[in-house]
Amino acid sequence: MTEKACTRCKRITSDERCPVCNVPASTNWSGLLIIIDPDKSDIARELNITLPGEYALRVR
Ligand SMILES: [Zn+2]
């Protein structure tokens, strides 16, 4: 199954829509970012990520 990325929060999902934002997910994404502890991650803070998980760096 093709992994998709949420166009709003950039979260990686295999669903058609993001389970967090309920917006359509895109297959056109690049760069995989794994956030384990958002509170301790500068990148997570920069991208406004508050939930642990896999995220795309760029989503179109
Ligand atoms: Zn989302």
N, CA, C, O and the ligand as a Tripos MOL2 file, in Angstrom:
@<TRIPOS>MOLECULE
protein
  241   239    61     0     0
PROTEIN
NO_CHARGES

@<TRIPOS>ATOM
      1 N           0.8460   -1.2050    0.0000 N.3       1 MET1
      2 CA          0.0000    0.0000    0.0000 C.3       1 MET1
      3 C           0.8850    1.2620    0.0000 C.2       1 MET1
      4 O           1.9120    1.3240    0.6760 O.2       1 MET1
      5 N           0.4580    2.2390   -0.7650 N.am      2 THR2
      6 CA          1.2320    3.4810   -0.8570 C.3       2 THR2
      7 C           1.0210    4.3440    0.3870 C.2       2 THR2
      8 O          -0.1100    4.5810    0.8100 O.2       2 THR2
      9 N           2.1030    4.7950    0.9470 N.am      3 GLU3
     10 CA          2.0060    5.6880    2.0900 C.3       3 GLU3
     11 C           1.6540    7.0930    1.6050 C.2       3 GLU3
     12 O           2.1340    7.5420    0.5650 O.2       3 GLU3
     13 N           0.8220    7.7680    2.3650 N.am      4 LYS4
     14 CA          0.4280    9.1300    2.0200 C.3       4 LYS4
     15 C           0.7770   10.0610    3.1770 C.2       4 LYS4
     16 O           0.9910    9.6350    4.3120 O.2       4 LYS4
     17 N           0.8260   11.3410    2.8440 N.am      5 ALA5
     18 CA          1.1410   12.3170    3.8800 C.3       5 ALA5
     19 C           0.0360   13.3620    3.9580 C.2       5 ALA5
     20 O          -0.4730   13.8230    2.9360 O.2       5 ALA5
     21 N          -0.3240   13.7250    5.1690 N.am      6 CYS6
     22 CA         -1.3510   14.7410    5.3900 C.3       6 CYS6
     23 C          -0.8560   16.0920    4.8740 C.2       6 CYS6
     24 O           0.2810   16.4850    5.1320 O.2       6 CYS6
     25 N          -1.7190   16.7970    4.1420 N.am      7 THR7
     26 CA         -1.3170   18.0890    3.5880 C.3       7 THR7
     27 C          -1.2980   19.1810    4.6530 C.2       7 THR7
     28 O          -0.7490   20.2570    4.4180 O.2       7 THR7
     29 N          -1.8850   18.9260    5.8100 N.am      8 ARG8
     30 CA         -1.9060   19.9440    6.8700 C.3       8 ARG8
     31 C          -0.8200   19.6880    7.9220 C.2       8 ARG8
     32 O           0.0210   20.5520    8.1700 O.2       8 ARG8
     33 N          -0.8400   18.4930    8.5430 N.am      9 CYS9
     34 CA          0.1100   18.2460    9.6270 C.3       9 CYS9
     35 C           1.3130   17.4190    9.1770 C.2       9 CYS9
     36 O           2.2390   17.1980    9.9570 O.2       9 CYS9
     37 N           1.3040   16.9540    7.9080 N.am     10 LYS10
     38 CA          2.4220   16.2100    7.3150 C.3      10 LYS10
     39 C           2.5900   14.8050    7.8880 C.2      10 LYS10
     40 O           3.6010   14.1550    7.6260 O.2      10 LYS10
     41 N           1.6460   14.3400    8.6430 N.am     11 ARG11
     42 CA          1.7290   13.0090    9.2110 C.3      11 ARG11
     43 C           1.5970   11.9420    8.1220 C.2      11 ARG11
     44 O           0.7680   12.0740    7.2220 O.2      11 ARG11
     45 N           2.4210   10.8750    8.2030 N.am     12 ILE12
     46 CA          2.3530    9.7820    7.2420 C.3      12 ILE12
     47 C           1.2250    8.8260    7.6390 C.2      12 ILE12
     48 O           1.1180    8.4140    8.7950 O.2      12 ILE12
     49 N           0.3940    8.4840    6.6630 N.am     13 THR13
     50 CA         -0.7180    7.5820    6.9190 C.3      13 THR13
     51 C          -0.9490    6.7080    5.6980 C.2      13 THR13
     52 O          -0.5710    7.0830    4.5880 O.2      13 THR13
     53 N          -1.5650    5.5480    5.8880 N.am     14 SER14
     54 CA         -1.9310    4.7240    4.7400 C.3      14 SER14
     55 C          -3.4000    4.9340    4.3760 C.2      14 SER14
     56 O          -3.9010    4.3360    3.4240 O.2      14 SER14
     57 N          -4.0870    5.7860    5.1390 N.am     15 ASP15
     58 CA         -5.4910    6.0790    4.8620 C.3      15 ASP15
     59 C          -5.6280    7.1800    3.8060 C.2      15 ASP15
     60 O          -4.6740    7.9040    3.5200 O.2      15 ASP15
     61 N          -6.8250    7.2920    3.2370 N.am     16 GLU16
     62 CA         -7.0920    8.3390    2.2490 C.3      16 GLU16
     63 C          -7.1040    9.7160    2.8890 C.2      16 GLU16
     64 O          -6.7550   10.7110    2.2540 O.2      16 GLU16
     65 N          -7.5080    9.7630    4.1470 N.am     17 ARG17
     66 CA         -7.5630   11.0270    4.8720 C.3      17 ARG17
     67 C          -6.7250   10.9230    6.1400 C.2      17 ARG17
     68 O          -6.5420    9.8360    6.6860 O.2      17 ARG17
     69 N          -6.2210   12.0570    6.6000 N.am     18 CYS18
     70 CA         -5.4450   12.0790    7.8360 C.3      18 CYS18
     71 C          -6.3510   11.7430    9.0190 C.2      18 CYS18
     72 O          -7.4050   12.3600    9.1690 O.2      18 CYS18
     73 N          -5.9670   10.7730    9.8720 N.am     19 PRO19
     74 CA         -6.8070   10.4270   11.0230 C.3      19 PRO19
     75 C          -6.8470   11.5200   12.0810 C.2      19 PRO19
     76 O          -7.7280   11.5250   12.9400 O.2      19 PRO19
     77 N          -5.8930   12.4470   12.0200 N.am     20 VAL20
     78 CA         -5.8320   13.5260   13.0110 C.3      20 VAL20
     79 C          -6.6280   14.7470   12.5500 C.2      20 VAL20
     80 O          -7.4600   15.2660   13.2950 O.2      20 VAL20
     81 N          -6.3710   15.2080   11.3140 N.am     21 CYS21
     82 CA         -6.9970   16.4460   10.8110 C.3      21 CYS21
     83 C          -8.2490   16.1950    9.9780 C.2      21 CYS21
     84 O          -9.0600   17.1010    9.7850 O.2      21 CYS21
     85 N          -8.4100   14.9500    9.4770 N.am     22 ASN22
     86 CA         -9.5150   14.6200    8.5830 C.3      22 ASN22
     87 C          -9.4820   15.4550    7.3000 C.2      22 ASN22
     88 O         -10.5230   15.8840    6.8040 O.2      22 ASN22
     89 N          -8.2790   15.6800    6.7710 N.am     23 VAL23
     90 CA         -8.1360   16.3180    5.4590 C.3      23 VAL23
     91 C          -7.5130   15.2740    4.5250 C.2      23 VAL23
     92 O          -6.8490   14.3510    4.9980 O.2      23 VAL23
     93 N          -7.7210   15.4050    3.1880 N.am     24 PRO24
     94 CA         -7.1700   14.4150    2.2580 C.3      24 PRO24
     95 C          -5.6510   14.3310    2.3470 C.2      24 PRO24
     96 O          -4.9680   15.3510    2.4420 O.2      24 PRO24
     97 N          -5.1250   13.1020    2.3160 N.am     25 ALA25
     98 CA         -3.6820   12.8930    2.3400 C.3      25 ALA25
     99 C          -3.1570   12.8090    0.9030 C.2      25 ALA25
    100 O          -3.8740   12.3800   -0.0010 O.2      25 ALA25
    101 N          -1.9100   13.2180    0.7020 N.am     26 SER26
    102 CA         -1.3060   13.2760   -0.6270 C.3      26 SER26
    103 C          -0.2190   12.2240   -0.7840 C.2      26 SER26
    104 O           0.5260   11.9460    0.1550 O.2      26 SER26
    105 N          -0.1310   11.6350   -1.9900 N.am     27 THR27
    106 CA          0.9520   10.6820   -2.2640 C.3      27 THR27
    107 C           2.2060   11.4130   -2.7140 C.2      27 THR27
    108 O           3.2750   10.8130   -2.8260 O.2      27 THR27
    109 N           2.0740   12.7150   -2.9720 N.am     28 ASN28
    110 CA          3.1920   13.5090   -3.4710 C.3      28 ASN28
    111 C           3.9320   14.1670   -2.3130 C.2      28 ASN28
    112 O           3.7340   15.3460   -2.0190 O.2      28 ASN28
    113 N           4.7920   13.3790   -1.6580 N.am     29 TRP29
    114 CA          5.5320   13.9150   -0.5120 C.3      29 TRP29
    115 C           6.9610   13.4030   -0.5670 C.2      29 TRP29
    116 O           7.2490   12.4370   -1.2740 O.2      29 TRP29
    117 N           7.8460   14.0350    0.1670 N.am     30 SER30
    118 CA          9.2400   13.5950    0.1870 C.3      30 SER30
    119 C           9.8610   13.8740    1.5440 C.2      30 SER30
    120 O           9.4380   14.7820    2.2600 O.2      30 SER30
    121 N          10.8560   13.0930    1.8850 N.am     31 GLY31
    122 CA         11.5780   13.2860    3.1320 C.3      31 GLY31
    123 C          10.8400   12.6820    4.3030 C.2      31 GLY31
    124 O           9.7620   13.1540    4.6630 O.2      31 GLY31
    125 N          11.3970   11.6470    4.9040 N.am     32 LEU32
    126 CA         10.7270   10.9940    6.0350 C.3      32 LEU32
    127 C          11.3610   11.4260    7.3450 C.2      32 LEU32
    128 O          12.5790   11.3830    7.5170 O.2      32 LEU32
    129 N          10.5010   11.8420    8.2600 N.am     33 LEU33
    130 CA         10.9500   12.3100    9.5650 C.3      33 LEU33
    131 C          10.2230   11.5010   10.6310 C.2      33 LEU33
    132 O           8.9930   11.4550   10.6480 O.2      33 LEU33
    133 N          10.9810   10.8630   11.5210 N.am     34 ILE34
    134 CA         10.3470   10.0790   12.5780 C.3      34 ILE34
    135 C          10.4910   10.8260   13.8950 C.2      34 ILE34
    136 O          11.5990   11.0740   14.3690 O.2      34 ILE34
    137 N           9.3610   11.1740   14.4700 N.am     35 ILE35
    138 CA          9.3390   11.8970   15.7420 C.3      35 ILE35
    139 C           8.9410   10.9330   16.8490 C.2      35 ILE35
    140 O           7.8380   10.3860   16.8410 O.2      35 ILE35
    141 N           9.8340   10.7310   17.7890 N.am     36 ILE36
    142 CA          9.5490    9.8210   18.8910 C.3      36 ILE36
    143 C           9.0810   10.6070   20.1160 C.2      36 ILE36
    144 O           8.1200   10.2260   20.7840 O.2      36 ILE36
    145 N           9.7740   11.7060   20.3980 N.am     37 ASP37
    146 CA          9.4210   12.5360   21.5460 C.3      37 ASP37
    147 C           9.3150   13.9990   21.1120 C.2      37 ASP37
    148 O          10.3130   14.7190   21.1170 O.2      37 ASP37
    149 N           8.1110   14.4410   20.7360 N.am     38 PRO38
    150 CA          7.9280   15.8060   20.2050 C.3      38 PRO38
    151 C           8.3960   16.8910   21.1830 C.2      38 PRO38
    152 O           8.8730   17.9420   20.7550 O.2      38 PRO38
    153 N           8.2640   16.6460   22.4780 N.am     39 ASP39
    154 CA          8.6410   17.6470   23.4700 C.3      39 ASP39
    155 C          10.1390   17.9120   23.4870 C.2      39 ASP39
    156 O          10.5740   19.0090   23.8380 O.2      39 ASP39
    157 N          10.9300   16.9100   23.1090 N.am     40 LYS40
    158 CA         12.3760   17.0490   23.1800 C.3      40 LYS40
    159 C          13.0060   17.2740   21.8080 C.2      40 LYS40
    160 O          14.2300   17.3280   21.6880 O.2      40 LYS40
    161 N          12.1760   17.4070   20.7760 N.am     41 SER41
    162 CA         12.6920   17.5450   19.4170 C.3      41 SER41
    163 C          12.5470   18.9770   18.9050 C.2      41 SER41
    164 O          11.4420   19.5170   18.8530 O.2      41 SER41
    165 N          13.6770   19.5890   18.5260 N.am     42 ASP42
    166 CA         13.6380   20.9420   17.9710 C.3      42 ASP42
    167 C          12.9150   20.9600   16.6280 C.2      42 ASP42
    168 O          12.1950   21.9060   16.3100 O.2      42 ASP42
    169 N          13.1200   19.8870   15.8320 N.am     43 ILE43
    170 CA         12.4770   19.8170   14.5130 C.3      43 ILE43
    171 C          10.9630   19.7400   14.6780 C.2      43 ILE43
    172 O          10.2170   20.4010   13.9540 O.2      43 ILE43
    173 N          10.5150   18.9310   15.6330 N.am     44 ALA44
    174 CA          9.0810   18.8040   15.8940 C.3      44 ALA44
    175 C           8.4840   20.1560   16.2730 C.2      44 ALA44
    176 O           7.3900   20.5080   15.8320 O.2      44 ALA44
    177 N           9.2100   20.9040   17.0890 N.am     45 ARG45
    178 CA          8.7210   22.2070   17.5210 C.3      45 ARG45
    179 C           8.6220   23.1470   16.3150 C.2      45 ARG45
    180 O           7.6560   23.8950   16.1660 O.2      45 ARG45
    181 N           9.6520   23.0870   15.4550 N.am     46 GLU46
    182 CA          9.6930   23.9440   14.2810 C.3      46 GLU46
    183 C           8.5200   23.6560   13.3400 C.2      46 GLU46
    184 O           7.9560   24.5690   12.7380 O.2      46 GLU46
    185 N           8.1660   22.3860   13.2240 N.am     47 LEU47
    186 CA          7.0940   21.9820   12.3100 C.3      47 LEU47
    187 C           5.7410   21.8990   13.0160 C.2      47 LEU47
    188 O           4.7560   21.4560   12.4270 O.2      47 LEU47
    189 N           5.6970   22.3320   14.2890 N.am     48 ASN48
    190 CA          4.4520   22.3150   15.0620 C.3      48 ASN48
    191 C           3.8770   20.9010   15.2050 C.2      48 ASN48
    192 O           2.6610   20.7120   15.1570 O.2      48 ASN48
    193 N           4.7510   19.9220   15.3800 N.am     49 ILE49
    194 CA          4.3170   18.5450   15.5630 C.3      49 ILE49
    195 C           4.1910   18.2660   17.0590 C.2      49 ILE49
    196 O           5.1380   18.4790   17.8170 O.2      49 ILE49
    197 N           3.0310   17.7930   17.4760 N.am     50 THR50
    198 CA          2.8050   17.5340   18.8950 C.3      50 THR50
    199 C           2.5910   16.0540   19.1960 C.2      50 THR50
    200 O           2.6280   15.6420   20.3550 O.2      50 THR50
    201 N           2.3660   15.2460   18.1430 N.am     51 LEU51
    202 CA          2.1390   13.8190   18.3360 C.3      51 LEU51
    203 C           3.3090   13.0240   17.7830 C.2      51 LEU51
    204 O           3.8210   13.3660   16.7170 O.2      51 LEU51
    205 N           3.7590   11.9590   18.4790 N.am     52 PRO52
    206 CA          4.8150   11.1010   17.9430 C.3      52 PRO52
    207 C           4.3240   10.3830   16.6900 C.2      52 PRO52
    208 O           3.1330   10.1050   16.5540 O.2      52 PRO52
    209 N           5.2400   10.0880   15.7820 N.am     53 GLY53
    210 CA          4.8610    9.3760   14.5640 C.3      53 GLY53
    211 C           5.8040    9.6720   13.4270 C.2      53 GLY53
    212 O           6.8830   10.2280   13.6320 O.2      53 GLY53
    213 N           5.3950    9.2980   12.2130 N.am     54 GLU54
    214 CA          6.1970    9.5230   11.0270 C.3      54 GLU54
    215 C           5.6200   10.6930   10.2520 C.2      54 GLU54
    216 O           4.4080   10.7960   10.0610 O.2      54 GLU54
    217 N           6.5110   11.5750    9.8070 N.am     55 TYR55
    218 CA          6.0740   12.7760    9.1090 C.3      55 TYR55
    219 C           6.8910   12.9890    7.8440 C.2      55 TYR55
    220 O           8.0410   12.5580    7.7590 O.2      55 TYR55
    221 N           6.2940   13.6520    6.8660 N.am     56 ALA56
    222 CA          7.0030   14.0260    5.6470 C.3      56 ALA56
    223 C           7.5930   15.4160    5.8260 C.2      56 ALA56
    224 O           7.0210   16.2630    6.5120 O.2      56 ALA56
    225 N           8.7480   15.6410    5.2000 N.am     57 LEU57
    226 CA          9.3550   16.9720    5.2750 C.3      57 LEU57
    227 C           8.6490   17.9360    4.3290 C.2      57 LEU57
    228 O           8.4510   19.1080    4.6470 O.2      57 LEU57
    229 N           8.2740   17.4190    3.1580 N.am     58 ARG58
    230 CA          7.5710   18.2490    2.1640 C.3      58 ARG58
    231 C           6.3470   17.5090    1.6460 C.2      58 ARG58
    232 O           6.4280   16.3280    1.3080 O.2      58 ARG58
    233 N           5.2230   18.1950    1.5830 N.am     59 VAL59
    234 CA          3.9980   17.6240    1.0180 C.3      59 VAL59
    235 C           3.4400   18.5880   -0.0010 C.2      59 VAL59
    236 O           3.3040   19.7820    0.2670 O.2      59 VAL59
    237 N           3.1150   18.0640   -1.1760 N.am     60 ARG60
    238 CA          2.5190   18.9130   -2.2110 C.3      60 ARG60
    239 C           1.0760   18.5060   -2.4790 C.2      60 ARG60
    240 O           0.4110   19.1090   -3.3220 O.2      60 ARG60
    241 ZN         -3.0700   15.7470    9.4670 Zn       61 ZN61
@<TRIPOS>BOND
     1     1     2 1
     2     2     3 1
     3     3     4 2
     4     3     5 am
     5     5     6 1
     6     6     7 1
     7     7     8 2
     8     7     9 am
     9     9    10 1
    10    10    11 1
    11    11    12 2
    12    11    13 am
    13    13    14 1
    14    14    15 1
    15    15    16 2
    16    15    17 am
    17    17    18 1
    18    18    19 1
    19    19    20 2
    20    19    21 am
    21    21    22 1
    22    22    23 1
    23    23    24 2
    24    23    25 am
    25    25    26 1
    26    26    27 1
    27    27    28 2
    28    27    29 am
    29    29    30 1
    30    30    31 1
    31    31    32 2
    32    31    33 am
    33    33    34 1
    34    34    35 1
    35    35    36 2
    36    35    37 am
    37    37    38 1
    38    38    39 1
    39    39    40 2
    40    39    41 am
    41    41    42 1
    42    42    43 1
    43    43    44 2
    44    43    45 am
    45    45    46 1
    46    46    47 1
    47    47    48 2
    48    47    49 am
    49    49    50 1
    50    50    51 1
    51    51    52 2
    52    51    53 am
    53    53    54 1
    54    54    55 1
    55    55    56 2
    56    55    57 am
    57    57    58 1
    58    58    59 1
    59    59    60 2
    60    59    61 am
    61    61    62 1
    62    62    63 1
    63    63    64 2
    64    63    65 am
    65    65    66 1
    66    66    67 1
    67    67    68 2
    68    67    69 am
    69    69    70 1
    70    70    71 1
    71    71    72 2
    72    71    73 am
    73    73    74 1
    74    74    75 1
    75    75    76 2
    76    75    77 am
    77    77    78 1
    78    78    79 1
    79    79    80 2
    80    79    81 am
    81    81    82 1
    82    82    83 1
    83    83    84 2
    84    83    85 am
    85    85    86 1
    86    86    87 1
    87    87    88 2
    88    87    89 am
    89    89    90 1
    90    90    91 1
    91    91    92 2
    92    91    93 am
    93    93    94 1
    94    94    95 1
    95    95    96 2
    96    95    97 am
    97    97    98 1
    98    98    99 1
    99    99   100 2
   100    99   101 am
   101   101   102 1
   102   102   103 1
   103   103   104 2
   104   103   105 am
   105   105   106 1
   106   106   107 1
   107   107   108 2
   108   107   109 am
   109   109   110 1
   110   110   111 1
   111   111   112 2
   112   111   113 am
   113   113   114 1
   114   114   115 1
   115   115   116 2
   116   115   117 am
   117   117   118 1
   118   118   119 1
   119   119   120 2
   120   119   121 am
   121   121   122 1
   122   122   123 1
   123   123   124 2
   124   123   125 am
   125   125   126 1
   126   126   127 1
   127   127   128 2
   128   127   129 am
   129   129   130 1
   130   130   131 1
   131   131   132 2
   132   131   133 am
   133   133   134 1
   134   134   135 1
   135   135   136 2
   136   135   137 am
   137   137   138 1
   138   138   139 1
   139   139   140 2
   140   139   141 am
   141   141   142 1
   142   142   143 1
   143   143   144 2
   144   143   145 am
   145   145   146 1
   146   146   147 1
   147   147   148 2
   148   147   149 am
   149   149   150 1
   150   150   151 1
   151   151   152 2
   152   151   153 am
   153   153   154 1
   154   154   155 1
   155   155   156 2
   156   155   157 am
   157   157   158 1
   158   158   159 1
   159   159   160 2
   160   159   161 am
   161   161   162 1
   162   162   163 1
   163   163   164 2
   164   163   165 am
   165   165   166 1
   166   166   167 1
   167   167   168 2
   168   167   169 am
   169   169   170 1
   170   170   171 1
   171   171   172 2
   172   171   173 am
   173   173   174 1
   174   174   175 1
   175   175   176 2
   176   175   177 am
   177   177   178 1
   178   178   179 1
   179   179   180 2
   180   179   181 am
   181   181   182 1
   182   182   183 1
   183   183   184 2
   184   183   185 am
   185   185   186 1
   186   186   187 1
   187   187   188 2
   188   187   189 am
   189   189   190 1
   190   190   191 1
   191   191   192 2
   192   191   193 am
   193   193   194 1
   194   194   195 1
   195   195   196 2
   196   195   197 am
   197   197   198 1
   198   198   199 1
   199   199   200 2
   200   199   201 am
   201   201   202 1
   202   202   203 1
   203   203   204 2
   204   203   205 am
   205   205   206 1
   206   206   207 1
   207   207   208 2
   208   207   209 am
   209   209   210 1
   210   210   211 1
   211   211   212 2
   212   211   213 am
   213   213   214 1
   214   214   215 1
   215   215   216 2
   216   215   217 am
   217   217   218 1
   218   218   219 1
   219   219   220 2
   220   219   221 am
   221   221   222 1
   222   222   223 1
   223   223   224 2
   224   223   225 am
   225   225   226 1
   226   226   227 1
   227   227   228 2
   228   227   229 am
   229   229   230 1
   230   230   231 1
   231   231   232 2
   232   231   233 am
   233   233   234 1
   234   234   235 1
   235   235   236 2
   236   235   237 am
   237   237   238 1
   238   238   239 1
   239   239   240 2
@<TRIPOS>SUBSTRUCTURE
     1 MET1         2 RESIDUE 1 A MET
     2 THR2         6 RESIDUE 1 A THR
     3 GLU3        10 RESIDUE 1 A GLU
     4 LYS4        14 RESIDUE 1 A LYS
     5 ALA5        18 RESIDUE 1 A ALA
     6 CYS6        22 RESIDUE 1 A CYS
     7 THR7        26 RESIDUE 1 A THR
     8 ARG8        30 RESIDUE 1 A ARG
     9 CYS9        34 RESIDUE 1 A CYS
    10 LYS10       38 RESIDUE 1 A LYS
    11 ARG11       42 RESIDUE 1 A ARG
    12 ILE12       46 RESIDUE 1 A ILE
    13 THR13       50 RESIDUE 1 A THR
    14 SER14       54 RESIDUE 1 A SER
    15 ASP15       58 RESIDUE 1 A ASP
    16 GLU16       62 RESIDUE 1 A GLU
    17 ARG17       66 RESIDUE 1 A ARG
    18 CYS18       70 RESIDUE 1 A CYS
    19 PRO19       74 RESIDUE 1 A PRO
    20 VAL20       78 RESIDUE 1 A VAL
    21 CYS21       82 RESIDUE 1 A CYS
    22 ASN22       86 RESIDUE 1 A ASN
    23 VAL23       90 RESIDUE 1 A VAL
    24 PRO24       94 RESIDUE 1 A PRO
    25 ALA25       98 RESIDUE 1 A ALA
    26 SER26      102 RESIDUE 1 A SER
    27 THR27      106 RESIDUE 1 A THR
    28 ASN28      110 RESIDUE 1 A ASN
    29 TRP29      114 RESIDUE 1 A TRP
    30 SER30      118 RESIDUE 1 A SER
    31 GLY31      122 RESIDUE 1 A GLY
    32 LEU32      126 RESIDUE 1 A LEU
    33 LEU33      130 RESIDUE 1 A LEU
    34 ILE34      134 RESIDUE 1 A ILE
    35 ILE35      138 RESIDUE 1 A ILE
    36 ILE36      142 RESIDUE 1 A ILE
    37 ASP37      146 RESIDUE 1 A ASP
    38 PRO38      150 RESIDUE 1 A PRO
    39 ASP39      154 RESIDUE 1 A ASP
    40 LYS40      158 RESIDUE 1 A LYS
    41 SER41      162 RESIDUE 1 A SER
    42 ASP42      166 RESIDUE 1 A ASP
    43 ILE43      170 RESIDUE 1 A ILE
    44 ALA44      174 RESIDUE 1 A ALA
    45 ARG45      178 RESIDUE 1 A ARG
    46 GLU46      182 RESIDUE 1 A GLU
    47 LEU47      186 RESIDUE 1 A LEU
    48 ASN48      190 RESIDUE 1 A ASN
    49 ILE49      194 RESIDUE 1 A ILE
    50 THR50      198 RESIDUE 1 A THR
    51 LEU51      202 RESIDUE 1 A LEU
    52 PRO52      206 RESIDUE 1 A PRO
    53 GLY53      210 RESIDUE 1 A GLY
    54 GLU54      214 RESIDUE 1 A GLU
    55 TYR55      218 RESIDUE 1 A TYR
    56 ALA56      222 RESIDUE 1 A ALA
    57 LEU57      226 RESIDUE 1 A LEU
    58 ARG58      230 RESIDUE 1 A ARG
    59 VAL59      234 RESIDUE 1 A VAL
    60 ARG60      238 RESIDUE 1 A ARG
    61 ZN61       241 GROUP 0 **** ****
